[in-house]
Amino acid sequence: MTSDFDALHLAMRAEVDQQFLPGVSTALMRGREVVDLFCYGFADKEAGIPLREDHIFRVFSNTKLLTSCALMMLWEEGRIRLDDPIEIYLPELARRQVLRPGATRLDDTEPAKSSITVRHLMTHTSGLSYGVFDPGSLQYTAYNELGVMNPTKTLADMVTTLSVLPLSFHPGTRWEYSVATDVIARLIEVVSGKTFGEVLSSRIFEPLGMVDTDFWVPESKRNRLCALYVGANLMDPTKPGLVRADSTPYPDAYLRKPARESGGGGLVSTLGDTIRLIQSLLRDGQSLLKAETITSLQTPTRLASGASTTYALGWTVGSVQLAGRPARMVSHRGSPRGGTVSLLTFPDLGLAIAAAAAVYVSDVKDGLFPERPVSAGTAHDRS
């Protein structure tokens, strides 16, 4: 007997059977109703533990969505404005310097033409970097030498470190995925007077019943934390094979309460908690944010030049072909360029998909997971 979801299930099985994913769980929603749940493969391949709906995943960059939601709650209450200069709240980031075009030294700078605003941080147009995606660059070297992403540093320590580094470009003039969402997390601490984790817990996790979402996994839940894997060939995701990588991004990550509650990539969660989050961001019925705020979260950013980016206030916005016609897609993915957890929503169609797999993906194309050749037996099922 076939179902409406056989093609999705077959495609996900193929990812596991061909050794691209250790296991995968998906949830498909029409409106707020979950119409399909699917789990296949392993939470721990070596131990032979089948993947279940209650297994805990590292959600990596999907943390950014919750950070954006927390900030917008403060905005709805009038406690912060998106176009406020950041130095109102974080004076360390006043009077920024910007690298000149073609700079070969970190001190080859000019004064920023404008302040970084809260909106710039929310939309990754602040001029900050990550020090991850551009090996050999001045910013890559500086961010790593000064330990900007060092997990033993608090959010306050990180902002202090950033205060001595130049920006990569003038605020509002370009887009670059960056540490800006971690700065937002620190901003939330300053405005709320609470730790970032306390804000998320009291304002989002507890009201939504997200009982397994946190910055670490206590001993009582440790048996539900998925093992983590990377592709056998990090430079070529089309090559099958998986390698155990539990020490990514650092040894004992998520096994103890961290010094830094990272707003850019620090949370763990389950498929069930992710479903509750998606349901809370739908416009119909009771939502975490007002309908107009959710619209703002999903509206693409415009640069100072007037050009539009594909990033909004926490979501990526684009278009895909569904059933032969274009459909607006609002999404975010977990690890640097894909994998781990993917959230895909299609607001105009009332559809949403959450997909989770414990694999740290190095490079992907559009889609749930990396786009790869599939065997003749599964190619038809994917079309």
Secondary structure as a PSIPRED ss2 file (coil, helix, strand):
# PSIPRED VFORMAT (PSIPRED V4.0)

   1 M C   1.000  0.000  0.000
   2 T C   1.000  0.000  0.000
   3 S C   1.000  0.000  0.000
   4 D C   1.000  0.000  0.000
   5 F C   1.000  0.000  0.000
   6 D H   0.000  1.000  0.000
   7 A H   0.000  1.000  0.000
   8 L H   0.000  1.000  0.000
   9 H H   0.000  1.000  0.000
  10 L H   0.000  1.000  0.000
  11 A H   0.000  1.000  0.000
  12 M H   0.000  1.000  0.000
  13 R H   0.000  1.000  0.000
  14 A H   0.000  1.000  0.000
  15 E H   0.000  1.000  0.000
  16 V H   0.000  1.000  0.000
  17 D H   0.000  1.000  0.000
  18 Q C   1.000  0.000  0.000
  19 Q C   1.000  0.000  0.000
  20 F C   1.000  0.000  0.000
  21 L C   1.000  0.000  0.000
  22 P C   1.000  0.000  0.000
  23 G E   0.000  0.000  1.000
  24 V E   0.000  0.000  1.000
  25 S E   0.000  0.000  1.000
  26 T E   0.000  0.000  1.000
  27 A E   0.000  0.000  1.000
  28 L E   0.000  0.000  1.000
  29 M E   0.000  0.000  1.000
  30 R E   0.000  0.000  1.000
  31 G C   1.000  0.000  0.000
  32 R C   1.000  0.000  0.000
  33 E E   0.000  0.000  1.000
  34 V E   0.000  0.000  1.000
  35 V E   0.000  0.000  1.000
  36 D E   0.000  0.000  1.000
  37 L E   0.000  0.000  1.000
  38 F E   0.000  0.000  1.000
  39 C E   0.000  0.000  1.000
  40 Y E   0.000  0.000  1.000
  41 G E   0.000  0.000  1.000
  42 F E   0.000  0.000  1.000
  43 A E   0.000  0.000  1.000
  44 D E   0.000  0.000  1.000
  45 K C   1.000  0.000  0.000
  46 E C   1.000  0.000  0.000
  47 A C   1.000  0.000  0.000
  48 G C   1.000  0.000  0.000
  49 I E   0.000  0.000  1.000
  50 P E   0.000  0.000  1.000
  51 L C   1.000  0.000  0.000
  52 R C   1.000  0.000  0.000
  53 E C   1.000  0.000  0.000
  54 D C   1.000  0.000  0.000
  55 H C   1.000  0.000  0.000
  56 I E   0.000  0.000  1.000
  57 F E   0.000  0.000  1.000
  58 R E   0.000  0.000  1.000
  59 V C   1.000  0.000  0.000
  60 F H   0.000  1.000  0.000
  61 S H   0.000  1.000  0.000
  62 N H   0.000  1.000  0.000
  63 T H   0.000  1.000  0.000
  64 K H   0.000  1.000  0.000
  65 L H   0.000  1.000  0.000
  66 L H   0.000  1.000  0.000
  67 T H   0.000  1.000  0.000
  68 S H   0.000  1.000  0.000
  69 C H   0.000  1.000  0.000
  70 A H   0.000  1.000  0.000
  71 L H   0.000  1.000  0.000
  72 M H   0.000  1.000  0.000
  73 M H   0.000  1.000  0.000
  74 L H   0.000  1.000  0.000
  75 W H   0.000  1.000  0.000
  76 E H   0.000  1.000  0.000
  77 E C   1.000  0.000  0.000
  78 G C   1.000  0.000  0.000
  79 R C   1.000  0.000  0.000
  80 I C   1.000  0.000  0.000
  81 R C   1.000  0.000  0.000
  82 L C   1.000  0.000  0.000
  83 D C   1.000  0.000  0.000
  84 D C   1.000  0.000  0.000
  85 P E   0.000  0.000  1.000
  86 I H   0.000  1.000  0.000
  87 E H   0.000  1.000  0.000
  88 I H   0.000  1.000  0.000
  89 Y C   1.000  0.000  0.000
  90 L C   1.000  0.000  0.000
  91 P H   0.000  1.000  0.000
  92 E H   0.000  1.000  0.000
  93 L H   0.000  1.000  0.000
  94 A C   1.000  0.000  0.000
  95 R C   1.000  0.000  0.000
  96 R C   1.000  0.000  0.000
  97 Q E   0.000  0.000  1.000
  98 V E   0.000  0.000  1.000
  99 L E   0.000  0.000  1.000
 100 R C   1.000  0.000  0.000
 101 P C   1.000  0.000  0.000
 102 G C   1.000  0.000  0.000
 103 A C   1.000  0.000  0.000
 104 T C   1.000  0.000  0.000
 105 R C   1.000  0.000  0.000
 106 L C   1.000  0.000  0.000
 107 D C   1.000  0.000  0.000
 108 D C   1.000  0.000  0.000
 109 T E   0.000  0.000  1.000
 110 E E   0.000  0.000  1.000
 111 P E   0.000  0.000  1.000
 112 A C   1.000  0.000  0.000
 113 K C   1.000  0.000  0.000
 114 S C   1.000  0.000  0.000
 115 S C   1.000  0.000  0.000
 116 I C   1.000  0.000  0.000
 117 T E   0.000  0.000  1.000
 118 V H   0.000  1.000  0.000
 119 R H   0.000  1.000  0.000
 120 H H   0.000  1.000  0.000
 121 L H   0.000  1.000  0.000
 122 M H   0.000  1.000  0.000
 123 T C   1.000  0.000  0.000
 124 H C   1.000  0.000  0.000
 125 T C   1.000  0.000  0.000
 126 S C   1.000  0.000  0.000
 127 G C   1.000  0.000  0.000
 128 L C   1.000  0.000  0.000
 129 S C   1.000  0.000  0.000
 130 Y C   1.000  0.000  0.000
 131 G C   1.000  0.000  0.000
 132 V C   1.000  0.000  0.000
 133 F C   1.000  0.000  0.000
 134 D C   1.000  0.000  0.000
 135 P C   1.000  0.000  0.000
 136 G C   1.000  0.000  0.000
 137 S C   1.000  0.000  0.000
 138 L H   0.000  1.000  0.000
 139 Q H   0.000  1.000  0.000
 140 Y H   0.000  1.000  0.000
 141 T H   0.000  1.000  0.000
 142 A H   0.000  1.000  0.000
 143 Y H   0.000  1.000  0.000
 144 N H   0.000  1.000  0.000
 145 E H   0.000  1.000  0.000
 146 L C   1.000  0.000  0.000
 147 G C   1.000  0.000  0.000
 148 V C   1.000  0.000  0.000
 149 M C   1.000  0.000  0.000
 150 N C   1.000  0.000  0.000
 151 P C   1.000  0.000  0.000
 152 T C   1.000  0.000  0.000
 153 K C   1.000  0.000  0.000
 154 T C   1.000  0.000  0.000
 155 L H   0.000  1.000  0.000
 156 A H   0.000  1.000  0.000
 157 D H   0.000  1.000  0.000
 158 M H   0.000  1.000  0.000
 159 V H   0.000  1.000  0.000
 160 T H   0.000  1.000  0.000
 161 T H   0.000  1.000  0.000
 162 L H   0.000  1.000  0.000
 163 S C   1.000  0.000  0.000
 164 V C   1.000  0.000  0.000
 165 L C   1.000  0.000  0.000
 166 P C   1.000  0.000  0.000
 167 L E   0.000  0.000  1.000
 168 S C   1.000  0.000  0.000
 169 F C   1.000  0.000  0.000
 170 H C   1.000  0.000  0.000
 171 P C   1.000  0.000  0.000
 172 G C   1.000  0.000  0.000
 173 T C   1.000  0.000  0.000
 174 R C   1.000  0.000  0.000
 175 W C   1.000  0.000  0.000
 176 E C   1.000  0.000  0.000
 177 Y C   1.000  0.000  0.000
 178 S C   1.000  0.000  0.000
 179 V C   1.000  0.000  0.000
 180 A H   0.000  1.000  0.000
 181 T H   0.000  1.000  0.000
 182 D H   0.000  1.000  0.000
 183 V H   0.000  1.000  0.000
 184 I H   0.000  1.000  0.000
 185 A H   0.000  1.000  0.000
 186 R H   0.000  1.000  0.000
 187 L H   0.000  1.000  0.000
 188 I H   0.000  1.000  0.000
 189 E H   0.000  1.000  0.000
 190 V H   0.000  1.000  0.000
 191 V H   0.000  1.000  0.000
 192 S H   0.000  1.000  0.000
 193 G C   1.000  0.000  0.000
 194 K C   1.000  0.000  0.000
 195 T C   1.000  0.000  0.000
 196 F H   0.000  1.000  0.000
 197 G H   0.000  1.000  0.000
 198 E H   0.000  1.000  0.000
 199 V H   0.000  1.000  0.000
 200 L H   0.000  1.000  0.000
 201 S H   0.000  1.000  0.000
 202 S H   0.000  1.000  0.000
 203 R H   0.000  1.000  0.000
 204 I H   0.000  1.000  0.000
 205 F H   0.000  1.000  0.000
 206 E H   0.000  1.000  0.000
 207 P H   0.000  1.000  0.000
 208 L H   0.000  1.000  0.000
 209 G C   1.000  0.000  0.000
 210 M C   1.000  0.000  0.000
 211 V C   1.000  0.000  0.000
 212 D C   1.000  0.000  0.000
 213 T C   1.000  0.000  0.000
 214 D E   0.000  0.000  1.000
 215 F C   1.000  0.000  0.000
 216 W C   1.000  0.000  0.000
 217 V C   1.000  0.000  0.000
 218 P C   1.000  0.000  0.000
 219 E H   0.000  1.000  0.000
 220 S H   0.000  1.000  0.000
 221 K H   0.000  1.000  0.000
 222 R H   0.000  1.000  0.000
 223 N H   0.000  1.000  0.000
 224 R H   0.000  1.000  0.000
 225 L E   0.000  0.000  1.000
 226 C C   1.000  0.000  0.000
 227 A C   1.000  0.000  0.000
 228 L C   1.000  0.000  0.000
 229 Y E   0.000  0.000  1.000
 230 V E   0.000  0.000  1.000
 231 G E   0.000  0.000  1.000
 232 A C   1.000  0.000  0.000
 233 N C   1.000  0.000  0.000
 234 L C   1.000  0.000  0.000
 235 M C   1.000  0.000  0.000
 236 D C   1.000  0.000  0.000
 237 P C   1.000  0.000  0.000
 238 T C   1.000  0.000  0.000
 239 K C   1.000  0.000  0.000
 240 P C   1.000  0.000  0.000
 241 G C   1.000  0.000  0.000
 242 L E   0.000  0.000  1.000
 243 V E   0.000  0.000  1.000
 244 R E   0.000  0.000  1.000
 245 A C   1.000  0.000  0.000
 246 D C   1.000  0.000  0.000
 247 S C   1.000  0.000  0.000
 248 T C   1.000  0.000  0.000
 249 P C   1.000  0.000  0.000
 250 Y C   1.000  0.000  0.000
 251 P C   1.000  0.000  0.000
 252 D C   1.000  0.000  0.000
 253 A C   1.000  0.000  0.000
 254 Y C   1.000  0.000  0.000
 255 L C   1.000  0.000  0.000
 256 R C   1.000  0.000  0.000
 257 K C   1.000  0.000  0.000
 258 P C   1.000  0.000  0.000
 259 A C   1.000  0.000  0.000
 260 R C   1.000  0.000  0.000
 261 E C   1.000  0.000  0.000
 262 S C   1.000  0.000  0.000
 263 G C   1.000  0.000  0.000
 264 G C   1.000  0.000  0.000
 265 G C   1.000  0.000  0.000
 266 G C   1.000  0.000  0.000
 267 L C   1.000  0.000  0.000
 268 V E   0.000  0.000  1.000
 269 S E   0.000  0.000  1.000
 270 T E   0.000  0.000  1.000
 271 L H   0.000  1.000  0.000
 272 G H   0.000  1.000  0.000
 273 D H   0.000  1.000  0.000
 274 T H   0.000  1.000  0.000
 275 I H   0.000  1.000  0.000
 276 R H   0.000  1.000  0.000
 277 L H   0.000  1.000  0.000
 278 I H   0.000  1.000  0.000
 279 Q H   0.000  1.000  0.000
 280 S H   0.000  1.000  0.000
 281 L C   1.000  0.000  0.000
 282 L C   1.000  0.000  0.000
 283 R C   1.000  0.000  0.000
 284 D C   1.000  0.000  0.000
 285 G C   1.000  0.000  0.000
 286 Q C   1.000  0.000  0.000
 287 S C   1.000  0.000  0.000
 288 L C   1.000  0.000  0.000
 289 L C   1.000  0.000  0.000
 290 K C   1.000  0.000  0.000
 291 A H   0.000  1.000  0.000
 292 E H   0.000  1.000  0.000
 293 T H   0.000  1.000  0.000
 294 I H   0.000  1.000  0.000
 295 T H   0.000  1.000  0.000
 296 S H   0.000  1.000  0.000
 297 L H   0.000  1.000  0.000
 298 Q C   1.000  0.000  0.000
 299 T C   1.000  0.000  0.000
 300 P C   1.000  0.000  0.000
 301 T C   1.000  0.000  0.000
 302 R E   0.000  0.000  1.000
 303 L C   1.000  0.000  0.000
 304 A C   1.000  0.000  0.000
 305 S C   1.000  0.000  0.000
 306 G C   1.000  0.000  0.000
 307 A C   1.000  0.000  0.000
 308 S E   0.000  0.000  1.000
 309 T C   1.000  0.000  0.000
 310 T C   1.000  0.000  0.000
 311 Y E   0.000  0.000  1.000
 312 A C   1.000  0.000  0.000
 313 L C   1.000  0.000  0.000
 314 G C   1.000  0.000  0.000
 315 W C   1.000  0.000  0.000
 316 T E   0.000  0.000  1.000
 317 V E   0.000  0.000  1.000
 318 G E   0.000  0.000  1.000
 319 S E   0.000  0.000  1.000
 320 V E   0.000  0.000  1.000
 321 Q E   0.000  0.000  1.000
 322 L E   0.000  0.000  1.000
 323 A C   1.000  0.000  0.000
 324 G C   1.000  0.000  0.000
 325 R E   0.000  0.000  1.000
 326 P E   0.000  0.000  1.000
 327 A E   0.000  0.000  1.000
 328 R E   0.000  0.000  1.000
 329 M E   0.000  0.000  1.000
 330 V E   0.000  0.000  1.000
 331 S E   0.000  0.000  1.000
 332 H E   0.000  0.000  1.000
 333 R E   0.000  0.000  1.000
 334 G E   0.000  0.000  1.000
 335 S E   0.000  0.000  1.000
 336 P C   1.000  0.000  0.000
 337 R C   1.000  0.000  0.000
 338 G E   0.000  0.000  1.000
 339 G E   0.000  0.000  1.000
 340 T E   0.000  0.000  1.000
 341 V E   0.000  0.000  1.000
 342 S E   0.000  0.000  1.000
 343 L E   0.000  0.000  1.000
 344 L E   0.000  0.000  1.000
 345 T E   0.000  0.000  1.000
 346 F E   0.000  0.000  1.000
 347 P C   1.000  0.000  0.000
 348 D C   1.000  0.000  0.000
 349 L C   1.000  0.000  0.000
 350 G C   1.000  0.000  0.000
 351 L E   0.000  0.000  1.000
 352 A E   0.000  0.000  1.000
 353 I E   0.000  0.000  1.000
 354 A E   0.000  0.000  1.000
 355 A E   0.000  0.000  1.000
 356 A E   0.000  0.000  1.000
 357 A C   1.000  0.000  0.000
 358 A C   1.000  0.000  0.000
 359 V E   0.000  0.000  1.000
 360 Y E   0.000  0.000  1.000
 361 V C   1.000  0.000  0.000
 362 S C   1.000  0.000  0.000
 363 D C   1.000  0.000  0.000
 364 V C   1.000  0.000  0.000
 365 K C   1.000  0.000  0.000
 366 D C   1.000  0.000  0.000
 367 G C   1.000  0.000  0.000
 368 L C   1.000  0.000  0.000
 369 F C   1.000  0.000  0.000
 370 P C   1.000  0.000  0.000
 371 E C   1.000  0.000  0.000
 372 R C   1.000  0.000  0.000
 373 P C   1.000  0.000  0.000
 374 V C   1.000  0.000  0.000
 375 S C   1.000  0.000  0.000
 376 A H   0.000  1.000  0.000
 377 G H   0.000  1.000  0.000
 378 T H   0.000  1.000  0.000
 379 A H   0.000  1.000  0.000
 380 H H   0.000  1.000  0.000
 381 D H   0.000  1.000  0.000
 382 R H   0.000  1.000  0.000
 383 S C   1.000  0.000  0.000
